[in-house]
Protein backbone atom coordinates (compact mmCIF):
# COMPACT_ATOMS: atom_id res chain seq x y z
CA UNK A 1 0.00 0.00 0.00
CA UNK A 2 1.23 3.51 -0.80
CA UNK A 3 2.46 5.72 2.00
CA UNK A 4 0.58 8.60 0.35
CA UNK A 5 -2.97 8.91 1.64
CA UNK A 6 -5.28 11.71 0.50
CA UNK A 7 -8.20 12.37 2.81
CA UNK A 8 -11.50 13.77 1.58
CA UNK A 9 -15.16 13.72 2.63
CA UNK A 10 -17.24 10.57 2.39
CA UNK A 11 -19.96 12.55 0.58
CA UNK A 12 -20.70 16.12 -0.56
CA UNK A 13 -23.73 17.80 -2.17
CA UNK A 14 -23.92 17.51 -5.95
CA UNK A 15 -22.81 21.08 -6.71
CA UNK A 16 -19.48 20.59 -4.93
CA UNK A 17 -18.53 17.42 -6.75
CA UNK A 18 -15.58 17.89 -9.05
CA UNK A 19 -14.41 20.90 -7.03
CA UNK A 20 -13.53 19.50 -3.61
CA UNK A 21 -9.85 20.30 -3.22
CA UNK A 22 -8.60 16.77 -2.70
CA UNK A 23 -8.76 16.90 -6.51
CA UNK A 24 -5.59 19.02 -6.51
CA UNK A 25 -3.66 16.32 -4.72
CA UNK A 26 -5.14 13.50 -6.79
CA UNK A 27 -4.23 15.41 -9.96
CA UNK A 28 -0.67 16.02 -8.77
CA UNK A 29 -0.17 12.34 -7.97
CA UNK A 30 -1.54 11.36 -11.38
CA UNK A 31 0.81 13.83 -13.12
CA UNK A 32 3.84 12.58 -11.20
CA UNK A 33 2.99 8.89 -11.26
CA UNK A 34 2.91 8.76 -7.46
CA UNK A 35 0.93 5.87 -5.99
CA UNK A 36 -1.71 6.99 -3.51
CA UNK A 37 -4.88 5.92 -1.79
CA UNK A 38 -7.95 7.89 -0.80
CA UNK A 39 -9.65 7.73 2.58
CA UNK A 40 -12.56 9.66 4.00
CA UNK A 41 -13.93 11.51 6.97
CA UNK A 42 -17.68 12.09 7.41
CA UNK A 43 -19.15 15.17 5.77
CA UNK A 44 -21.87 15.22 8.41
CA UNK A 45 -20.41 16.70 11.57
CA UNK A 46 -17.35 17.93 9.68
CA UNK A 47 -17.09 21.04 11.86
CA UNK A 48 -15.85 18.91 14.76
CA UNK A 49 -15.23 15.32 13.68
CA UNK A 50 -11.61 15.57 12.51
CA UNK A 51 -10.20 18.67 14.18
CA UNK A 52 -7.19 16.76 15.47
CA UNK A 53 -6.01 16.37 11.87
CA UNK A 54 -7.45 19.53 10.32
CA UNK A 55 -8.11 22.29 12.85
CA UNK A 56 -10.72 23.98 10.65
CA UNK A 57 -12.69 20.83 9.83
CA UNK A 58 -11.82 21.00 6.12
CA UNK A 59 -10.37 18.65 3.52
CA UNK A 60 -8.05 17.63 2.08
CA UNK A 61 -5.30 16.56 4.36
CA UNK A 62 -2.40 14.32 3.48
CA UNK A 63 -0.41 11.49 5.03
CA UNK A 64 3.01 10.58 3.65
CA UNK A 65 4.32 7.90 5.96
CA UNK A 66 4.72 9.54 9.36
CA UNK A 67 4.21 13.03 7.91
CA UNK A 68 0.77 14.57 8.32
CA UNK A 69 -0.25 17.89 6.79
CA UNK A 70 -3.35 19.88 5.88
CA UNK A 71 -4.23 22.59 3.31
CA UNK A 72 -4.29 21.72 -0.39
CA UNK A 73 -1.58 24.25 -1.26
CA UNK A 74 0.80 22.86 1.34
CA UNK A 75 0.06 19.31 0.26
CA UNK A 76 0.60 20.20 -3.38
CA UNK A 77 3.94 21.85 -2.61
CA UNK A 78 4.99 18.74 -0.69
CA UNK A 79 4.11 16.52 -3.65
CA UNK A 80 5.86 18.88 -6.07
CA UNK A 81 9.06 18.54 -4.08
CA UNK A 82 8.86 14.76 -4.51
CA UNK A 83 8.82 14.78 -8.31
CA UNK A 84 10.44 16.95 -10.99
CA UNK A 85 7.41 16.62 -13.26
CA UNK A 86 5.63 18.99 -10.88
CA UNK A 87 8.49 21.36 -10.06
CA UNK A 88 11.94 21.82 -11.61
CA UNK A 89 15.00 21.15 -9.49
CA UNK A 90 17.01 24.12 -10.68
CA UNK A 91 16.78 27.11 -8.31
CA UNK A 92 15.23 29.48 -10.85
CA UNK A 93 12.58 27.04 -12.05
CA UNK A 94 11.72 26.03 -8.49
CA UNK A 95 11.43 29.64 -7.35
CA UNK A 96 9.19 30.54 -10.29
CA UNK A 97 6.93 27.56 -9.58
CA UNK A 98 6.57 28.37 -5.88
CA UNK A 99 6.00 32.04 -6.71
CA UNK A 100 3.10 31.24 -9.04
CA UNK A 101 1.60 28.66 -6.69
CA UNK A 102 1.42 31.32 -3.99
CA UNK A 103 0.01 33.77 -6.54
CA UNK A 104 -2.80 31.35 -7.39
CA UNK A 105 -3.74 31.05 -3.73
CA UNK A 106 -2.97 34.47 -2.33
CA UNK A 107 -3.65 36.85 -5.25
CA UNK A 108 -6.32 35.11 -7.34
CA UNK A 109 -8.23 32.62 -5.19
CA UNK A 110 -8.37 34.89 -2.18
CA UNK A 111 -10.60 37.25 -4.17
CA UNK A 112 -12.42 34.83 -6.50
CA UNK A 113 -13.82 32.64 -3.71
CA UNK A 114 -15.42 35.51 -1.72
CA UNK A 115 -16.75 36.96 -4.98
CA UNK A 116 -18.52 33.83 -6.18
CA UNK A 117 -19.75 33.11 -2.64
CA UNK A 118 -21.47 36.51 -2.58
CA UNK A 119 -22.81 35.87 -6.10
CA UNK A 120 -24.35 32.59 -5.02
CA UNK A 121 -25.72 33.97 -1.75
CA UNK A 122 -27.09 37.13 -3.36
CA UNK A 123 -25.28 39.35 -0.89
CA UNK A 124 -23.94 42.82 -1.70
CA UNK A 125 -20.82 42.72 -3.88
CA UNK A 126 -18.85 45.19 -1.72
CA UNK A 127 -16.47 46.04 -4.58
CA UNK A 128 -15.16 42.52 -5.00
CA UNK A 129 -16.14 42.33 -8.68
CA UNK A 130 -13.88 45.24 -9.61
CA UNK A 131 -11.06 43.90 -7.48
CA UNK A 132 -11.32 40.45 -9.02
CA UNK A 133 -11.68 41.87 -12.52
CA UNK A 134 -8.50 43.88 -12.18
CA UNK A 135 -6.54 40.85 -11.05
CA UNK A 136 -7.94 38.60 -13.75
CA UNK A 137 -7.22 41.26 -16.37
CA UNK A 138 -3.59 41.44 -15.25
CA UNK A 139 -3.36 37.66 -15.41
CA UNK A 140 -4.91 37.74 -18.89
CA UNK A 141 -2.03 39.94 -20.07
CA UNK A 142 0.49 37.46 -18.72
CA UNK A 143 -1.24 34.46 -20.28
CA UNK A 144 -1.31 36.29 -23.59
CA UNK A 145 2.47 36.20 -23.57
CA UNK A 146 3.28 32.70 -22.35
CA UNK A 147 1.99 29.16 -22.54
CA UNK A 148 2.95 28.17 -18.98
CA UNK A 149 3.42 30.19 -15.81
CA UNK A 150 6.86 28.91 -14.77
CA UNK A 151 9.96 27.28 -16.24
CA UNK A 152 8.52 27.25 -19.80
CA UNK A 153 6.62 24.03 -19.08
CA UNK A 154 3.75 22.56 -17.11
CA UNK A 155 4.33 22.67 -13.36
CA UNK A 156 2.32 22.48 -10.15
CA UNK A 157 1.78 26.22 -10.56
CA UNK A 158 -0.33 25.60 -13.68
CA UNK A 159 -2.21 22.81 -11.93
CA UNK A 160 -3.14 25.11 -9.06
CA UNK A 161 -3.90 28.20 -11.14
CA UNK A 162 -6.08 26.28 -13.59
CA UNK A 163 -7.99 24.70 -10.72
CA UNK A 164 -8.68 28.15 -9.27
CA UNK A 165 -9.73 29.56 -12.64
CA UNK A 166 -11.91 26.70 -13.89
CA UNK A 167 -14.87 27.69 -11.68
CA UNK A 168 -17.56 28.53 -14.22
CA UNK A 169 -18.75 31.73 -12.50
CA UNK A 170 -15.20 33.08 -12.51
CA UNK A 171 -14.67 32.13 -16.15
CA UNK A 172 -17.91 33.84 -17.21
CA UNK A 173 -17.20 37.09 -15.37
CA UNK A 174 -15.47 38.72 -18.38
CA UNK A 175 -14.03 38.21 -21.84
CA UNK A 176 -10.51 36.79 -21.34
CA UNK A 177 -9.67 34.52 -24.28
CA UNK A 178 -6.07 33.83 -23.26
CA UNK A 179 -7.25 32.68 -19.84
CA UNK A 180 -9.93 30.48 -21.38
CA UNK A 181 -7.38 28.90 -23.72
CA UNK A 182 -4.99 28.35 -20.83
CA UNK A 183 -7.58 26.68 -18.58
CA UNK A 184 -8.78 24.48 -21.43
CA UNK A 185 -5.23 23.42 -22.26
CA UNK A 186 -4.32 22.57 -18.68
CA UNK A 187 -7.55 20.74 -17.85
CA UNK A 188 -7.35 18.74 -21.09
CA UNK A 189 -4.44 16.82 -19.61
CA UNK A 190 -5.24 13.12 -19.05
CA UNK A 191 -4.14 13.36 -15.43
CA UNK A 192 -6.78 16.01 -14.66
CA UNK A 193 -9.49 14.06 -16.43
CA UNK A 194 -8.67 10.91 -14.48
CA UNK A 195 -8.45 12.70 -11.12
CA UNK A 196 -11.77 14.47 -11.71
CA UNK A 197 -13.49 11.30 -12.95
CA UNK A 198 -12.26 9.40 -9.90
CA UNK A 199 -13.51 12.08 -7.53
CA UNK A 200 -16.91 12.22 -9.23
CA UNK A 201 -17.19 8.42 -9.12
CA UNK A 202 -16.34 8.48 -5.42
CA UNK A 203 -19.13 10.94 -4.60
CA UNK A 204 -21.66 9.29 -6.93
CA UNK A 205 -21.07 5.97 -5.19
CA UNK A 206 -21.48 7.70 -1.84
CA UNK A 207 -24.79 9.21 -3.00
CA UNK A 208 -26.03 5.80 -4.06
CA UNK A 209 -25.07 4.34 -0.68
CA UNK A 210 -26.87 7.12 1.20
CA UNK A 211 -29.97 6.67 -0.94
CA UNK A 212 -29.96 2.92 -0.40
CA UNK A 213 -29.65 3.45 3.34
CA UNK A 214 -32.65 5.78 3.27
C-alpha positions in Angstrom: 0.0 0.0 0.0 1.2 3.5 -0.8 2.5 5.7 2.0 0.6 8.6 0.3 -3.0 8.9 1.6 -5.3 11.7 0.5 -8.2 12.4 2.8 -11.5 13.8 1.6 -15.2 13.7 2.6 -17.2 10.6 2.4 -20.0 12.6 0.6 -20.7 16.1 -0.6 -23.7 17.8 -2.2 -23.9 17.5 -5.9 -22.8 21.1 -6.7 -19.5 20.6 -4.9 -18.5 17.4 -6.7 -15.6 17.9 -9.1 -14.4 20.9 -7.0 -13.5 19.5 -3.6 -9.8 20.3 -3.2 -8.6 16.8 -2.7 -8.8 16.9 -6.5 -5.6 19.0 -6.5 -3.7 16.3 -4.7 -5.1 13.5 -6.8 -4.2 15.4 -10.0 -0.7 16.0 -8.8 -0.2 12.3 -8.0 -1.5 11.4 -11.4 0.8 13.8 -13.1 3.8 12.6 -11.2 3.0 8.9 -11.3 2.9 8.8 -7.5 0.9 5.9 -6.0 -1.7 7.0 -3.5 -4.9 5.9 -1.8 -7.9 7.9 -0.8 -9.7 7.7 2.6 -12.6 9.7 4.0 -13.9 11.5 7.0 -17.7 12.1 7.4 -19.2 15.2 5.8 -21.9 15.2 8.4 -20.4 16.7 11.6 -17.3 17.9 9.7 -17.1 21.0 11.9 -15.8 18.9 14.8 -15.2 15.3 13.7 -11.6 15.6 12.5 -10.2 18.7 14.2 -7.2 16.8 15.5 -6.0 16.4 11.9 -7.4 19.5 10.3 -8.1 22.3 12.8 -10.7 24.0 10.6 -12.7 20.8 9.8 -11.8 21.0 6.1 -10.4 18.7 3.5 -8.0 17.6 2.1 -5.3 16.6 4.4 -2.4 14.3 3.5 -0.4 11.5 5.0 3.0 10.6 3.7 4.3 7.9 6.0 4.7 9.5 9.4 4.2 13.0 7.9 0.8 14.6 8.3 -0.3 17.9 6.8 -3.3 19.9 5.9 -4.2 22.6 3.3 -4.3 21.7 -0.4 -1.6 24.3 -1.3 0.8 22.9 1.3 0.1 19.3 0.3 0.6 20.2 -3.4 3.9 21.8 -2.6 5.0 18.7 -0.7 4.1 16.5 -3.7 5.9 18.9 -6.1 9.1 18.5 -4.1 8.9 14.8 -4.5 8.8 14.8 -8.3 10.4 16.9 -11.0 7.4 16.6 -13.3 5.6 19.0 -10.9 8.5 21.4 -10.1 11.9 21.8 -11.6 15.0 21.2 -9.5 17.0 24.1 -10.7 16.8 27.1 -8.3 15.2 29.5 -10.8 12.6 27.0 -12.0 11.7 26.0 -8.5 11.4 29.6 -7.4 9.2 30.5 -10.3 6.9 27.6 -9.6 6.6 28.4 -5.9 6.0 32.0 -6.7 3.1 31.2 -9.0 1.6 28.7 -6.7 1.4 31.3 -4.0 0.0 33.8 -6.5 -2.8 31.3 -7.4 -3.7 31.0 -3.7 -3.0 34.5 -2.3 -3.6 36.9 -5.2 -6.3 35.1 -7.3 -8.2 32.6 -5.2 -8.4 34.9 -2.2 -10.6 37.3 -4.2 -12.4 34.8 -6.5 -13.8 32.6 -3.7 -15.4 35.5 -1.7 -16.7 37.0 -5.0 -18.5 33.8 -6.2 -19.7 33.1 -2.6 -21.5 36.5 -2.6 -22.8 35.9 -6.1 -24.4 32.6 -5.0 -25.7 34.0 -1.8 -27.1 37.1 -3.4 -25.3 39.3 -0.9 -23.9 42.8 -1.7 -20.8 42.7 -3.9 -18.8 45.2 -1.7 -16.5 46.0 -4.6 -15.2 42.5 -5.0 -16.1 42.3 -8.7 -13.9 45.2 -9.6 -11.1 43.9 -7.5 -11.3 40.4 -9.0 -11.7 41.9 -12.5 -8.5 43.9 -12.2 -6.5 40.9 -11.1 -7.9 38.6 -13.8 -7.2 41.3 -16.4 -3.6 41.4 -15.3 -3.4 37.7 -15.4 -4.9 37.7 -18.9 -2.0 39.9 -20.1 0.5 37.5 -18.7 -1.2 34.5 -20.3 -1.3 36.3 -23.6 2.5 36.2 -23.6 3.3 32.7 -22.3 2.0 29.2 -22.5 2.9 28.2 -19.0 3.4 30.2 -15.8 6.9 28.9 -14.8 10.0 27.3 -16.2 8.5 27.3 -19.8 6.6 24.0 -19.1 3.7 22.6 -17.1 4.3 22.7 -13.4 2.3 22.5 -10.2 1.8 26.2 -10.6 -0.3 25.6 -13.7 -2.2 22.8 -11.9 -3.1 25.1 -9.1 -3.9 28.2 -11.1 -6.1 26.3 -13.6 -8.0 24.7 -10.7 -8.7 28.1 -9.3 -9.7 29.6 -12.6 -11.9 26.7 -13.9 -14.9 27.7 -11.7 -17.6 28.5 -14.2 -18.7 31.7 -12.5 -15.2 33.1 -12.5 -14.7 32.1 -16.2 -17.9 33.8 -17.2 -17.2 37.1 -15.4 -15.5 38.7 -18.4 -14.0 38.2 -21.8 -10.5 36.8 -21.3 -9.7 34.5 -24.3 -6.1 33.8 -23.3 -7.3 32.7 -19.8 -9.9 30.5 -21.4 -7.4 28.9 -23.7 -5.0 28.3 -20.8 -7.6 26.7 -18.6 -8.8 24.5 -21.4 -5.2 23.4 -22.3 -4.3 22.6 -18.7 -7.6 20.7 -17.9 -7.3 18.7 -21.1 -4.4 16.8 -19.6 -5.2 13.1 -19.0 -4.1 13.4 -15.4 -6.8 16.0 -14.7 -9.5 14.1 -16.4 -8.7 10.9 -14.5 -8.5 12.7 -11.1 -11.8 14.5 -11.7 -13.5 11.3 -12.9 -12.3 9.4 -9.9 -13.5 12.1 -7.5 -16.9 12.2 -9.2 -17.2 8.4 -9.1 -16.3 8.5 -5.4 -19.1 10.9 -4.6 -21.7 9.3 -6.9 -21.1 6.0 -5.2 -21.5 7.7 -1.8 -24.8 9.2 -3.0 -26.0 5.8 -4.1 -25.1 4.3 -0.7 -26.9 7.1 1.2 -30.0 6.7 -0.9 -30.0 2.9 -0.4 -29.7 3.5 3.3 -32.6 5.8 3.3 
